[in-house]
Amino acid sequence: MAIKSVEQMIAEARADLDNHTPEEAKRRVDTEGALLVDIRDVRELQRDGVIPGAMHAPRGMLEFWIDPASQYFKPIFAEDREFVLY
């Protein structure tokens, strides 16, 4: 099996993602109940601030927090809503 390049993996991941402008993300939160999920490092939060109402989920823990089989699972990720990661 050939190893995929980083560029290939990024292109494949982006094909399954929706990208929103900040205005569209805000509209989805305000009118559709989407949840903003800040995946930045805690030092970035301290340095740059946070968006009020956003949930912090460190990027390195995201898969563990989303997986119901993980001991680190966070029930909020089982909710039937859109999650806007930034």
Jmol script that loads the backbone (N, CA, C; Angstrom):
load data "model"
ATOM      1  N   MET A   1       0.837  -1.169   0.000  1.00  0.00           N
ATOM      2  CA  MET A   1       0.000   0.000   0.000  1.00  0.00           C
ATOM      3  C   MET A   1       0.889   1.242   0.000  1.00  0.00           C
ATOM      4  N   ALA A   2       0.616   2.163  -0.908  1.00  0.00           N
ATOM      5  CA  ALA A   2       1.384   3.405  -0.991  1.00  0.00           C
ATOM      6  C   ALA A   2       0.981   4.344   0.136  1.00  0.00           C
ATOM      7  N   ILE A   3       1.950   5.047   0.634  1.00  0.00           N
ATOM      8  CA  ILE A   3       1.693   6.037   1.682  1.00  0.00           C
ATOM      9  C   ILE A   3       1.226   7.322   1.009  1.00  0.00           C
ATOM     10  N   LYS A   4       0.138   7.883   1.515  1.00  0.00           N
ATOM     11  CA  LYS A   4      -0.392   9.126   0.963  1.00  0.00           C
ATOM     12  C   LYS A   4       0.438  10.304   1.444  1.00  0.00           C
ATOM     13  N   SER A   5       0.562  11.289   0.573  1.00  0.00           N
ATOM     14  CA  SER A   5       1.271  12.505   0.959  1.00  0.00           C
ATOM     15  C   SER A   5       0.352  13.352   1.839  1.00  0.00           C
ATOM     16  N   VAL A   6       0.937  14.278   2.547  1.00  0.00           N
ATOM     17  CA  VAL A   6       0.165  15.198   3.374  1.00  0.00           C
ATOM     18  C   VAL A   6      -0.820  15.958   2.507  1.00  0.00           C
ATOM     19  N   GLU A   7      -0.380  16.392   1.340  1.00  0.00           N
ATOM     20  CA  GLU A   7      -1.253  17.130   0.432  1.00  0.00           C
ATOM     21  C   GLU A   7      -2.469  16.293   0.031  1.00  0.00           C
ATOM     22  N   GLN A   8      -2.262  14.999  -0.228  1.00  0.00           N
ATOM     23  CA  GLN A   8      -3.377  14.112  -0.585  1.00  0.00           C
ATOM     24  C   GLN A   8      -4.355  13.974   0.580  1.00  0.00           C
ATOM     25  N   MET A   9      -3.825  13.773   1.780  1.00  0.00           N
ATOM     26  CA  MET A   9      -4.697  13.621   2.943  1.00  0.00           C
ATOM     27  C   MET A   9      -5.495  14.891   3.206  1.00  0.00           C
ATOM     28  N   ILE A  10      -4.863  16.047   3.051  1.00  0.00           N
ATOM     29  CA  ILE A  10      -5.564  17.315   3.264  1.00  0.00           C
ATOM     30  C   ILE A  10      -6.653  17.491   2.209  1.00  0.00           C
ATOM     31  N   ALA A  11      -6.345  17.187   0.952  1.00  0.00           N
ATOM     32  CA  ALA A  11      -7.338  17.318  -0.120  1.00  0.00           C
ATOM     33  C   ALA A  11      -8.531  16.403   0.136  1.00  0.00           C
ATOM     34  N   GLU A  12      -8.298  15.190   0.590  1.00  0.00           N
ATOM     35  CA  GLU A  12      -9.387  14.256   0.890  1.00  0.00           C
ATOM     36  C   GLU A  12     -10.230  14.759   2.053  1.00  0.00           C
ATOM     37  N   ALA A  13      -9.584  15.276   3.080  1.00  0.00           N
ATOM     38  CA  ALA A  13     -10.324  15.789   4.238  1.00  0.00           C
ATOM     39  C   ALA A  13     -11.160  17.000   3.843  1.00  0.00           C
ATOM     40  N   ARG A  14     -10.589  17.895   3.062  1.00  0.00           N
ATOM     41  CA  ARG A  14     -11.317  19.102   2.660  1.00  0.00           C
ATOM     42  C   ARG A  14     -12.521  18.778   1.786  1.00  0.00           C
ATOM     43  N   ALA A  15     -12.474  17.675   1.062  1.00  0.00           N
ATOM     44  CA  ALA A  15     -13.593  17.296   0.192  1.00  0.00           C
ATOM     45  C   ALA A  15     -14.844  16.987   1.005  1.00  0.00           C
ATOM     46  N   ASP A  16     -14.665  16.614   2.280  1.00  0.00           N
ATOM     47  CA  ASP A  16     -15.792  16.255   3.143  1.00  0.00           C
ATOM     48  C   ASP A  16     -16.193  17.374   4.102  1.00  0.00           C
ATOM     49  N   LEU A  17     -15.590  18.538   3.965  1.00  0.00           N
ATOM     50  CA  LEU A  17     -15.851  19.634   4.885  1.00  0.00           C
ATOM     51  C   LEU A  17     -16.635  20.747   4.228  1.00  0.00           C
ATOM     52  N   ASP A  18     -17.414  21.444   5.037  1.00  0.00           N
ATOM     53  CA  ASP A  18     -18.066  22.674   4.609  1.00  0.00           C
ATOM     54  C   ASP A  18     -17.291  23.822   5.242  1.00  0.00           C
ATOM     55  N   ASN A  19     -16.925  24.793   4.438  1.00  0.00           N
ATOM     56  CA  ASN A  19     -16.248  25.984   4.954  1.00  0.00           C
ATOM     57  C   ASN A  19     -17.245  27.125   4.991  1.00  0.00           C
ATOM     58  N   HIS A  20     -17.289  27.829   6.123  1.00  0.00           N
ATOM     59  CA  HIS A  20     -18.228  28.927   6.298  1.00  0.00           C
ATOM     60  C   HIS A  20     -17.477  30.228   6.558  1.00  0.00           C
ATOM     61  N   THR A  21     -18.056  31.309   6.102  1.00  0.00           N
ATOM     62  CA  THR A  21     -17.548  32.624   6.485  1.00  0.00           C
ATOM     63  C   THR A  21     -17.910  32.834   7.959  1.00  0.00           C
ATOM     64  N   PRO A  22     -17.255  33.758   8.623  1.00  0.00           N
ATOM     65  CA  PRO A  22     -17.655  34.049  10.004  1.00  0.00           C
ATOM     66  C   PRO A  22     -19.133  34.434  10.109  1.00  0.00           C
ATOM     67  N   GLU A  23     -19.623  35.169   9.130  1.00  0.00           N
ATOM     68  CA  GLU A  23     -21.027  35.586   9.153  1.00  0.00           C
ATOM     69  C   GLU A  23     -21.965  34.378   9.039  1.00  0.00           C
ATOM     70  N   GLU A  24     -21.614  33.444   8.164  1.00  0.00           N
ATOM     71  CA  GLU A  24     -22.435  32.239   8.008  1.00  0.00           C
ATOM     72  C   GLU A  24     -22.385  31.380   9.265  1.00  0.00           C
ATOM     73  N   ALA A  25     -21.221  31.266   9.873  1.00  0.00           N
ATOM     74  CA  ALA A  25     -21.111  30.505  11.116  1.00  0.00           C
ATOM     75  C   ALA A  25     -21.993  31.124  12.199  1.00  0.00           C
ATOM     76  N   LYS A  26     -21.959  32.444  12.310  1.00  0.00           N
ATOM     77  CA  LYS A  26     -22.798  33.127  13.301  1.00  0.00           C
ATOM     78  C   LYS A  26     -24.277  32.892  13.018  1.00  0.00           C
ATOM     79  N   ARG A  27     -24.667  32.949  11.755  1.00  0.00           N
ATOM     80  CA  ARG A  27     -26.064  32.697  11.397  1.00  0.00           C
ATOM     81  C   ARG A  27     -26.476  31.287  11.795  1.00  0.00           C
ATOM     82  N   ARG A  28     -25.616  30.322  11.555  1.00  0.00           N
ATOM     83  CA  ARG A  28     -25.934  28.931  11.903  1.00  0.00           C
ATOM     84  C   ARG A  28     -26.088  28.767  13.419  1.00  0.00           C
ATOM     85  N   VAL A  29     -25.253  29.461  14.169  1.00  0.00           N
ATOM     86  CA  VAL A  29     -25.371  29.421  15.632  1.00  0.00           C
ATOM     87  C   VAL A  29     -26.672  30.087  16.067  1.00  0.00           C
ATOM     88  N   ASP A  30     -26.932  31.269  15.538  1.00  0.00           N
ATOM     89  CA  ASP A  30     -28.085  32.060  15.964  1.00  0.00           C
ATOM     90  C   ASP A  30     -29.419  31.464  15.538  1.00  0.00           C
ATOM     91  N   THR A  31     -29.498  30.889  14.349  1.00  0.00           N
ATOM     92  CA  THR A  31     -30.797  30.450  13.823  1.00  0.00           C
ATOM     93  C   THR A  31     -30.991  28.944  13.765  1.00  0.00           C
ATOM     94  N   GLU A  32     -29.875  28.188  13.784  1.00  0.00           N
ATOM     95  CA  GLU A  32     -30.002  26.737  13.633  1.00  0.00           C
ATOM     96  C   GLU A  32     -29.483  25.945  14.829  1.00  0.00           C
ATOM     97  N   GLY A  33     -28.957  26.653  15.822  1.00  0.00           N
ATOM     98  CA  GLY A  33     -28.495  25.968  17.023  1.00  0.00           C
ATOM     99  C   GLY A  33     -27.149  25.286  16.906  1.00  0.00           C
ATOM    100  N   ALA A  34     -26.369  25.669  15.904  1.00  0.00           N
ATOM    101  CA  ALA A  34     -25.024  25.098  15.775  1.00  0.00           C
ATOM    102  C   ALA A  34     -24.180  25.511  16.981  1.00  0.00           C
ATOM    103  N   LEU A  35     -23.166  24.719  17.270  1.00  0.00           N
ATOM    104  CA  LEU A  35     -22.259  25.018  18.377  1.00  0.00           C
ATOM    105  C   LEU A  35     -20.876  25.304  17.824  1.00  0.00           C
ATOM    106  N   LEU A  36     -20.308  26.447  18.201  1.00  0.00           N
ATOM    107  CA  LEU A  36     -18.930  26.755  17.835  1.00  0.00           C
ATOM    108  C   LEU A  36     -18.000  25.959  18.737  1.00  0.00           C
ATOM    109  N   VAL A  37     -17.013  25.302  18.132  1.00  0.00           N
ATOM    110  CA  VAL A  37     -16.046  24.506  18.883  1.00  0.00           C
ATOM    111  C   VAL A  37     -14.655  25.037  18.545  1.00  0.00           C
ATOM    112  N   ASP A  38     -14.020  25.620  19.533  1.00  0.00           N
ATOM    113  CA  ASP A  38     -12.694  26.210  19.387  1.00  0.00           C
ATOM    114  C   ASP A  38     -11.663  25.111  19.633  1.00  0.00           C
ATOM    115  N   ILE A  39     -10.896  24.761  18.600  1.00  0.00           N
ATOM    116  CA  ILE A  39      -9.941  23.650  18.724  1.00  0.00           C
ATOM    117  C   ILE A  39      -8.501  24.147  18.926  1.00  0.00           C
ATOM    118  N   ARG A  40      -8.357  25.425  19.240  1.00  0.00           N
ATOM    119  CA  ARG A  40      -7.017  25.964  19.438  1.00  0.00           C
ATOM    120  C   ARG A  40      -6.417  25.502  20.764  1.00  0.00           C
ATOM    121  N   ASP A  41      -5.113  25.626  20.840  1.00  0.00           N
ATOM    122  CA  ASP A  41      -4.369  25.337  22.051  1.00  0.00           C
ATOM    123  C   ASP A  41      -4.736  26.354  23.134  1.00  0.00           C
ATOM    124  N   VAL A  42      -4.690  25.941  24.383  1.00  0.00           N
ATOM    125  CA  VAL A  42      -5.072  26.818  25.495  1.00  0.00           C
ATOM    126  C   VAL A  42      -4.238  28.100  25.513  1.00  0.00           C
ATOM    127  N   ARG A  43      -2.976  28.018  25.090  1.00  0.00           N
ATOM    128  CA  ARG A  43      -2.143  29.239  25.054  1.00  0.00           C
ATOM    129  C   ARG A  43      -2.664  30.230  24.029  1.00  0.00           C
ATOM    130  N   GLU A  44      -3.222  29.717  22.927  1.00  0.00           N
ATOM    131  CA  GLU A  44      -3.813  30.609  21.928  1.00  0.00           C
ATOM    132  C   GLU A  44      -5.069  31.282  22.477  1.00  0.00           C
ATOM    133  N   LEU A  45      -5.843  30.544  23.256  1.00  0.00           N
ATOM    134  CA  LEU A  45      -7.029  31.124  23.872  1.00  0.00           C
ATOM    135  C   LEU A  45      -6.635  32.260  24.803  1.00  0.00           C
ATOM    136  N   GLN A  46      -5.623  32.022  25.615  1.00  0.00           N
ATOM    137  CA  GLN A  46      -5.172  33.034  26.559  1.00  0.00           C
ATOM    138  C   GLN A  46      -4.624  34.255  25.838  1.00  0.00           C
ATOM    139  N   ARG A  47      -3.911  34.024  24.748  1.00  0.00           N
ATOM    140  CA  ARG A  47      -3.290  35.121  24.006  1.00  0.00           C
ATOM    141  C   ARG A  47      -4.296  35.915  23.173  1.00  0.00           C
ATOM    142  N   ASP A  48      -5.211  35.188  22.485  1.00  0.00           N
ATOM    143  CA  ASP A  48      -6.076  35.828  21.498  1.00  0.00           C
ATOM    144  C   ASP A  48      -7.525  36.000  21.931  1.00  0.00           C
ATOM    145  N   GLY A  49      -7.904  35.406  23.053  1.00  0.00           N
ATOM    146  CA  GLY A  49      -9.282  35.509  23.511  1.00  0.00           C
ATOM    147  C   GLY A  49     -10.167  34.421  22.926  1.00  0.00           C
ATOM    148  N   VAL A  50     -11.432  34.465  23.315  1.00  0.00           N
ATOM    149  CA  VAL A  50     -12.390  33.434  22.914  1.00  0.00           C
ATOM    150  C   VAL A  50     -13.666  34.079  22.395  1.00  0.00           C
ATOM    151  N   ILE A  51     -14.458  33.302  21.694  1.00  0.00           N
ATOM    152  CA  ILE A  51     -15.777  33.745  21.262  1.00  0.00           C
ATOM    153  C   ILE A  51     -16.757  33.331  22.357  1.00  0.00           C
ATOM    154  N   PRO A  52     -17.505  34.270  22.927  1.00  0.00           N
ATOM    155  CA  PRO A  52     -18.466  33.913  23.976  1.00  0.00           C
ATOM    156  C   PRO A  52     -19.440  32.836  23.493  1.00  0.00           C
ATOM    157  N   GLY A  53     -19.640  31.834  24.326  1.00  0.00           N
ATOM    158  CA  GLY A  53     -20.556  30.750  24.012  1.00  0.00           C
ATOM    159  C   GLY A  53     -19.926  29.586  23.282  1.00  0.00           C
ATOM    160  N   ALA A  54     -18.691  29.758  22.807  1.00  0.00           N
ATOM    161  CA  ALA A  54     -18.012  28.665  22.115  1.00  0.00           C
ATOM    162  C   ALA A  54     -17.505  27.652  23.134  1.00  0.00           C
ATOM    163  N   MET A  55     -17.447  26.407  22.698  1.00  0.00           N
ATOM    164  CA  MET A  55     -16.913  25.327  23.534  1.00  0.00           C
ATOM    165  C   MET A  55     -15.455  25.109  23.155  1.00  0.00           C
ATOM    166  N   HIS A  56     -14.598  24.913  24.131  1.00  0.00           N
ATOM    167  CA  HIS A  56     -13.196  24.608  23.845  1.00  0.00           C
ATOM    168  C   HIS A  56     -13.014  23.092  23.841  1.00  0.00           C
ATOM    169  N   ALA A  57     -12.460  22.581  22.742  1.00  0.00           N
ATOM    170  CA  ALA A  57     -12.120  21.163  22.615  1.00  0.00           C
ATOM    171  C   ALA A  57     -10.729  21.111  21.995  1.00  0.00           C
ATOM    172  N   PRO A  58      -9.695  20.908  22.806  1.00  0.00           N
ATOM    173  CA  PRO A  58      -8.333  20.930  22.262  1.00  0.00           C
ATOM    174  C   PRO A  58      -8.186  19.970  21.081  1.00  0.00           C
ATOM    175  N   ARG A  59      -7.539  20.421  20.038  1.00  0.00           N
ATOM    176  CA  ARG A  59      -7.397  19.625  18.823  1.00  0.00           C
ATOM    177  C   ARG A  59      -6.860  18.225  19.108  1.00  0.00           C
ATOM    178  N   GLY A  60      -5.919  18.112  20.004  1.00  0.00           N
ATOM    179  CA  GLY A  60      -5.333  16.814  20.309  1.00  0.00           C
ATOM    180  C   GLY A  60      -6.279  15.849  21.007  1.00  0.00           C
ATOM    181  N   MET A  61      -7.389  16.360  21.527  1.00  0.00           N
ATOM    182  CA  MET A  61      -8.355  15.511  22.227  1.00  0.00           C
ATOM    183  C   MET A  61      -9.646  15.313  21.446  1.00  0.00           C
ATOM    184  N   LEU A  62      -9.799  15.992  20.325  1.00  0.00           N
ATOM    185  CA  LEU A  62     -11.070  16.020  19.612  1.00  0.00           C
ATOM    186  C   LEU A  62     -11.618  14.632  19.303  1.00  0.00           C
ATOM    187  N   GLU A  63     -10.816  13.768  18.708  1.00  0.00           N
ATOM    188  CA  GLU A  63     -11.302  12.421  18.367  1.00  0.00           C
ATOM    189  C   GLU A  63     -11.736  11.644  19.607  1.00  0.00           C
ATOM    190  N   PHE A  64     -11.028  11.817  20.704  1.00  0.00           N
ATOM    191  CA  PHE A  64     -11.377  11.113  21.940  1.00  0.00           C
ATOM    192  C   PHE A  64     -12.686  11.640  22.524  1.00  0.00           C
ATOM    193  N   TRP A  65     -12.893  12.944  22.447  1.00  0.00           N
ATOM    194  CA  TRP A  65     -14.101  13.552  22.996  1.00  0.00           C
ATOM    195  C   TRP A  65     -15.331  13.218  22.163  1.00  0.00           C
ATOM    196  N   ILE A  66     -15.143  12.982  20.860  1.00  0.00           N
ATOM    197  CA  ILE A  66     -16.261  12.696  19.965  1.00  0.00           C
ATOM    198  C   ILE A  66     -16.657  11.224  19.975  1.00  0.00           C
ATOM    199  N   ASP A  67     -15.722  10.334  20.229  1.00  0.00           N
ATOM    200  CA  ASP A  67     -15.953   8.885  20.149  1.00  0.00           C
ATOM    201  C   ASP A  67     -16.704   8.374  21.384  1.00  0.00           C
ATOM    202  N   PRO A  68     -17.947   7.877  21.214  1.00  0.00           N
ATOM    203  CA  PRO A  68     -18.715   7.380  22.367  1.00  0.00           C
ATOM    204  C   PRO A  68     -18.043   6.217  23.093  1.00  0.00           C
ATOM    205  N   ALA A  69     -17.145   5.506  22.424  1.00  0.00           N
ATOM    206  CA  ALA A  69     -16.456   4.377  23.061  1.00  0.00           C
ATOM    207  C   ALA A  69     -15.245   4.822  23.876  1.00  0.00           C
ATOM    208  N   SER A  70     -14.877   6.085  23.770  1.00  0.00           N
ATOM    209  CA  SER A  70     -13.712   6.594  24.478  1.00  0.00           C
ATOM    210  C   SER A  70     -14.053   6.931  25.922  1.00  0.00           C
ATOM    211  N   GLN A  71     -13.115   6.704  26.790  1.00  0.00           N
ATOM    212  CA  GLN A  71     -13.322   7.080  28.205  1.00  0.00           C
ATOM    213  C   GLN A  71     -13.368   8.603  28.366  1.00  0.00           C
ATOM    214  N   TYR A  72     -12.952   9.340  27.351  1.00  0.00           N
ATOM    215  CA  TYR A  72     -12.940  10.794  27.401  1.00  0.00           C
ATOM    216  C   TYR A  72     -14.143  11.426  26.689  1.00  0.00           C
ATOM    217  N   PHE A  73     -15.067  10.597  26.227  1.00  0.00           N
ATOM    218  CA  PHE A  73     -16.241  11.059  25.477  1.00  0.00           C
ATOM    219  C   PHE A  73     -16.974  12.169  26.216  1.00  0.00           C
ATOM    220  N   LYS A  74     -17.379  13.200  25.453  1.00  0.00           N
ATOM    221  CA  LYS A  74     -18.178  14.308  25.990  1.00  0.00           C
ATOM    222  C   LYS A  74     -19.583  14.214  25.389  1.00  0.00           C
ATOM    223  N   PRO A  75     -20.598  14.018  26.219  1.00  0.00           N
ATOM    224  CA  PRO A  75     -21.970  13.820  25.726  1.00  0.00           C
ATOM    225  C   PRO A  75     -22.483  14.915  24.794  1.00  0.00           C
ATOM    226  N   ILE A  76     -21.968  16.123  24.908  1.00  0.00           N
ATOM    227  CA  ILE A  76     -22.446  17.190  24.023  1.00  0.00           C
ATOM    228  C   ILE A  76     -22.258  16.814  22.557  1.00  0.00           C
ATOM    229  N   PHE A  77     -21.232  15.998  22.260  1.00  0.00           N
ATOM    230  CA  PHE A  77     -20.980  15.613  20.872  1.00  0.00           C
ATOM    231  C   PHE A  77     -21.959  14.563  20.368  1.00  0.00           C
ATOM    232  N   ALA A  78     -22.818  14.051  21.217  1.00  0.00           N
ATOM    233  CA  ALA A  78     -23.858  13.114  20.781  1.00  0.00           C
ATOM    234  C   ALA A  78     -25.136  13.852  20.397  1.00  0.00           C
ATOM    235  N   GLU A  79     -25.174  15.139  20.650  1.00  0.00           N
ATOM    236  CA  GLU A  79     -26.365  15.923  20.328  1.00  0.00           C
ATOM    237  C   GLU A  79     -26.550  16.028  18.820  1.00  0.00           C
ATOM    238  N   ASP A  80     -27.804  16.088  18.409  1.00  0.00           N
ATOM    239  CA  ASP A  80     -28.145  16.196  16.991  1.00  0.00           C
ATOM    240  C   ASP A  80     -28.111  17.670  16.597  1.00  0.00           C
ATOM    241  N   ARG A  81     -26.897  18.157  16.335  1.00  0.00           N
ATOM    242  CA  ARG A  81     -26.709  19.552  15.954  1.00  0.00           C
ATOM    243  C   ARG A  81     -25.434  19.661  15.143  1.00  0.00           C
ATOM    244  N   GLU A  82     -25.272  20.768  14.499  1.00  0.00           N
ATOM    245  CA  GLU A  82     -24.048  21.018  13.743  1.00  0.00           C
ATOM    246  C   GLU A  82     -22.976  21.560  14.665  1.00  0.00           C
ATOM    247  N   PHE A  83     -21.749  21.126  14.444  1.00  0.00           N
ATOM    248  CA  PHE A  83     -20.612  21.620  15.183  1.00  0.00           C
ATOM    249  C   PHE A  83     -19.715  22.363  14.193  1.00  0.00           C
ATOM    250  N   VAL A  84     -19.446  23.631  14.486  1.00  0.00           N
ATOM    251  CA  VAL A  84     -18.606  24.452  13.629  1.00  0.00           C
ATOM    252  C   VAL A  84     -17.261  24.572  14.329  1.00  0.00           C
ATOM    253  N   LEU A  85     -16.271  23.890  13.787  1.00  0.00           N
ATOM    254  CA  LEU A  85     -14.935  23.886  14.390  1.00  0.00           C
ATOM    255  C   LEU A  85     -14.106  25.013  13.798  1.00  0.00           C
ATOM    256  N   TYR A  86     -13.372  25.672  14.680  1.00  0.00           N
ATOM    257  CA  TYR A  86     -12.444  26.707  14.224  1.00  0.00           C
ATOM    258  C   TYR A  86     -11.203  26.713  15.080  1.00  0.00           C
TER     259      TYR A  86
END
end "model"
wireframe off; spacefill off
backbone 0.3
color backbone group
